[in-house]
Amino acid sequence: MSLQMTTIGKVISPFGIKGEVKVYPYSDFLDRCYLLKKVKLEGENYCGFKEVLKAYIHQKLWVFHFEGCNSRDDARELYGLLVKIFSSERVPLPPGEYYLDQIIGLKAFTVEGRKLGYVKDIIRSSNDIYVISNQEAGEEAGKRKDILIPALKTVVKEINLEKGTILIDPLPGLLD
């Protein structure tokens, strides 16, 4: 089992008076909350594993009841903590689909072999947009220049996790 952790949500508020908390899910798989037995809670002032006593979906949010959290005051103490699982426990994706954290950090190249930089962020929208940090251009201009690449199959030709690369066939004018 991989010891690498993946953040799947964030505690946003207490829910009710019995120690339950609302969690904003960072996952597209809302039903995964029913499978969770133990999670890691992590923040500035706390880091530890908690058993999940109860979990359900409420208005596109998760509601968790963790061990040792028995009152609204206990639940308030968990505000802002990230909810993490072992990366090996993620829901498997179909071939050709990737988790965002798998794409962030990949080195970006054009299909001709020109290095563009690395994927530093992803803007979520109807069509995701990869934000490529172009360090070479940044050094010349005294600041970093970001390149915005639409995550379309006509533009992104290959994502290779083993090599840590992403191949891009930019539309005309995209890199100007």
N, C-alpha and C positions, 0 to 999 in steps of 0.2 A: 504494500500500500504506500502510495506517495505521501510524504509528509507536507507537501506544499498545500497551502490553504487558499481557498477561493471565497471572496466575499459574496454572499447571496442576498444580503439585505441590511437594513439599518433600523434600530429601534427608534420610533418617532414619538411615542406617547404611551402612558398607561391606558388600559382599556377596562373599564368597570372598577370594582372595588376588591376583587379577589386575587390581584397580583398578575393579571394578564397584561400583555403589552401589544401595541400595534407595531408592526414591522413593515416598512416600505420595501417591497421585493426588488432586488436587482436582477431577478431571473424572469425569463419569459415563461417558465414552467411553474405556474402558480400551484398546481396540484402536488408539487414536490414536497410541500410542507407536511403532507400526511405521512411521508416516508422518513422524516427526520426523527432520530432517537436522541442524538446528542450533537450539540453545536458548540463552537467556540465563540464567546463574546469578547470583544476587544475594543478598547478605547484608551483615552488618556490615563484614567485612574483605575482601570480594571482590565484584567486579561485572564480568562479561565474558561474551562469547559462546563457546560450546564446540560443536564438531562432535560429533554423536551417532554413534559407531562401531557400536554395537549396542544394541538395546532389545528387551525381552520382558517378559511378564507372569509373575509368580511369586506365587502365593497372594494374589491381589487387590492386589498391589503391582507397581510397575514396577521393572525392573532396567535401569540404563543403564550403558554403558561410554563414557566421554567421552574425546576426544582429550587426550593428555598425562596421563592418569590410569592408571598402569600397575602400581600396587602397592596393598596394603591401606592403607599409610601415606598414599599420595596420596588414596585414597578417603576416609580419615578427615578430611582437610583440607576436604572438601566438605560435611561434616555441617552441617545446619541451613540450607543455602542453598536459596532458592526457585528453582524451575524455571519460566521464563517463555517465552512465545511472543508473536509479534505477534498482536494481537487479530484481525487480518484472516485469520489462519490457523486460527481456531477452526472446529469442526465446525458447519456450518449447522444451525439448529434449525427444526422445522416451524412454520408460522404459529401464533401464539398462545402459543408457548413462549419463555422468556427465560432468559438466564444470570443468576445471582444478582447479579453486579456491575452488570448493566443495571438491576436493580430498586432496589438500594441507592442512596440519594440522591434518588429521585423524590419530588416534593412530593405529599402525600396530601390529598385532598379528599373530602368526602361528596358523594353525587349531588346534594344540595341546594346545594352550593357552599361549605360550611363548611370552612375550612382546618384540618386536623388536625395538620400538621407535615410531617416527611419520614421516609422509610424509612431507619433507621439501621442495621438489622441484620435477618438472617433466621435464625430458629431452624429447623433442619432436623429434621423428624420425618416420620411417615407423612403428615401434612398440614403443610406448611410454615406458619410463623407469621411475619408481618411485624411487626417492632418499629418502631412509629412514635414518634419523639421529638416530644413536644408542648411546644414551647418556650414558647408563650403561658401554658399552665398552670404551667410550671416557673418563669417569672418571678414570678408571683403568689405561689406557695407557697415561693419561695426555693430550689427544686430542680426538676429536670426530672421530668415525669411521662411514663412510656412507656405507649403503648396497644398492646395485642397484638391483631393482626388475623389471623384464620385466612385462609390463601390458598385460599379456596374460590370457585368461580365464582358462587355465590349471594351472596357478600359483595364480592368484588373484581369490579367491573363492567367496568373498562377499565384497561389499561396503555397509555399513550401515550408512547413513547420520544422522539418528535419534540418534544412539548410538555414532556416531563419530569414527567409527572403520572401519578397512579394514582387512580382513582375508586372509592370504597367506599360500599356500601349496608349500614351496620352493622346487625347483629341487635339486637333490642330489649335494652337494658341494657348493650350492649357498650361504650358510651362513658361510662357513669356512673361 
